[in-house]
Amino acid sequence: MSPNAAPTKQHDKQSLHYIVRSGLAGGVAGCVAKTVVAPLDRVKILFQASNPEFKQYAGSWSGAFRAGTEIYRHGGVRGLFQGHSATLLRIFPYAAIKFMAYDQIHYLLMPTRQEETNFRRFVAGALSGTVSVFCTYPLDVIRVRMAFHTHQADKSVPPTRPSFLGEAKYIYHEGAISASASASEGTVPQNILTRFPVLKFYRGFTVTVAGMIPYAGVSFLSWGYLRSVFLPPSKAGHKPATPIADLAIGAVSGVVAQTASYPFEVIRRRMQVGGLTRPDRWLRWGETIRTIWQTGGWRGFYVGLSIGYLKVVPMTAVSFTVWQGGKRLLNV
């Protein structure tokens, strides 16, 4: 390799051609990974948000499968994928922005392999995750609301599946409760949510960012570190990793990241569905944490973790693997 080859390759990383293709590879990777684990994601959301119809199944591996069976019995395959349309609408831009941002931030912080450190890997991952979640958070709130719904209260009415636009309209207009009721609770006044209804799409956003920092940071840190240890570039040039190696490293990275950030995810889900039970209020961190602690103790912050592992191992493994494969296919 000539001395001038490396600078040319580095320069290409900031070109529009590289950015677009890197984002495309990331977006496709996210969609494939989420589709693989969509049924598990539905069950996990029901557990995390303490849906009353599924509390009895939470806390065990077998309970996750029984919950999935119950969903299938009432809604079939479509029930297992309820909310998945919103997931795909969110995950493509989310994953595209996350992986593209990571490539760019990684290049800015670590332009050469000699400058790579675990701290810089963590910072690059945390920043890329934060940017992506800020851009796509309202779509995640809609997705969670769609997945949270189970049975209709009125059995005489034919069952209907929540739609993306219908759920978005419901969130935008929710909260038509007397001002005196909201004032007595002392959280966010109802008139704030009325004047700025877009805020309803950002329920739980602060805790999401707090959880995204350890999740994305640890995920990319683990990914970069494990690849540097087990897949170091040879002197003759970097040989692309096999899909099996990418799958294994991605799986380990996902488990480590999930363990570090899971309590934040539980708090976030509770805050996101808060509008269904108390539409006049903006649930805060302290209130949500106290509620979880009072009802489940420390275990309440890890409810659904077993299915979280069951979901995150294939999801992260597939995501990183398809991302790397897509980049090789698109010559980036």
PEMO-V636011 format. One record per run of one state. SS is the DSSP state (~ for helix, > for strand, _ for the rest). FROM is the first residue (numbers start at 0). LEN is the number of residues. If there is no record, write none. Layout:
ss=SS from=FROM len=LEN
ss=SS from=FROM len=LEN
//
This chain:
ss=_ from=0 len=2
ss=~ from=2 len=10
ss=_ from=12 len=3
ss=~ from=15 len=21
ss=_ from=36 len=1
ss=~ from=37 len=11
ss=_ from=48 len=6
ss=~ from=54 len=3
ss=_ from=57 len=3
ss=~ from=60 len=20
ss=_ from=80 len=3
ss=~ from=83 len=26
ss=_ from=109 len=3
ss=~ from=112 len=3
ss=_ from=115 len=2
ss=~ from=117 len=31
ss=_ from=148 len=15
ss=~ from=163 len=10
ss=_ from=173 len=5
ss=~ from=178 len=7
ss=_ from=185 len=4
ss=~ from=189 len=6
ss=_ from=195 len=1
ss=~ from=196 len=6
ss=_ from=202 len=2
ss=~ from=204 len=26
ss=_ from=230 len=3
ss=> from=233 len=1
ss=_ from=234 len=2
ss=> from=236 len=1
ss=_ from=237 len=5
ss=~ from=242 len=30
ss=_ from=272 len=1
ss=~ from=273 len=4
ss=_ from=277 len=7
ss=~ from=284 len=18
ss=_ from=302 len=2
ss=~ from=304 len=25
ss=_ from=329 len=3
//
